[in-house]
Amino acid sequence: MTLNCRGKIIDLSTPVVMGILNLTPDSFFDGGKFTNEEAVLQQVEKLLRDGATIIDVGGMSSKPGAEVISVEEELKRLLKPVECILDKFPEAIISIDTIHARVADECLQRGAHIINDITAGRFDADMIPTVAKYKVPYVLMHMQGMPSDMQKNPVYENVTPELLDFFAERIKVCRSAGINDLILDVGFGFGKMSEHNFTLLRNLKLFGTFNLPVLAGVSRKGMIYKTLGIKTEDALNGTTVANTIALLNGANILRVHDVKEAREAITLVTQLNHQPPSRKRDETKGGLQPIQ
């Protein structure tokens, strides 16, 4: 399984890490940390050094209760940093986290490689045609409602089948528009209560039936820190546990704040999956026999 990012090929035979770069003043974990060029470039350098394959750059917070900002404000936050990142790190693969087609277009004009849309093209009717025009990978995420109201008592009859139906419909729309590379994100914490999140984590392997890459974005989210009764800044260990479960259930991309720890989880799970069967001695047949 591969992704064609404007000629840069990502091989997903081993899972990869998408490092988060929030250029927002109000994101739930690291809002306001990267508001000048030097800080942005230092953080990108760290993410790449720690093993990120993709840098996901966002200019609008999508935490619960967040409001949609204007296209102009989002472009003001994004364009200069994106240009600086691509100039300083020309080999980096840049994803743009946006719901606005114009923002996607402006960033793709400047060389970005992937569009990550939390609305899966349902907010801006021009988004899917824009992505199709540039022939770049497109992350389809499921969200019930919008960030401003998504956590106000979200209800599902059966969350996993409902999301499978959602992706089947969205994939059809994207394919009809000519988008070849699609990535599925079930949207942990986006219009979902804790029980919905853990059900989806347990059933994540089912989303692999579309034969498309599956992205897991659980990093430091409420499903972790609220379950453990801790603060967001103390949720790294829980995040690593959840990332490991996601990998064991077929995740191909981990979207995280903490790249080094996610890479370590990938290395260990990959080693586990590639280990040959243990062998035991069979006294009746002689020699060693594999333990299944």
PEKA-V595256 format. One record per helix or strand of 3 or more residues. SS is the DSSP state (hx for helix, st for strand). FROM is the first residue (numbers start at 1). TO is the last residue. If there is no record, write none. Layout:
{{SS/FROM/TO} {SS/FROM/TO}}
This chain:
{{st/2/5} {st/8/11} {st/16/22} {hx/37/50} {st/54/58} {hx/71/88} {st/93/97} {hx/101/109} {st/114/117} {hx/126/134} {st/137/141} {hx/159/177} {st/182/185} {hx/194/202} {hx/204/210} {st/213/216} {hx/222/228} {hx/232/234} {hx/236/248} {st/253/256} {hx/259/274} {st/279/281} {st/288/290}}
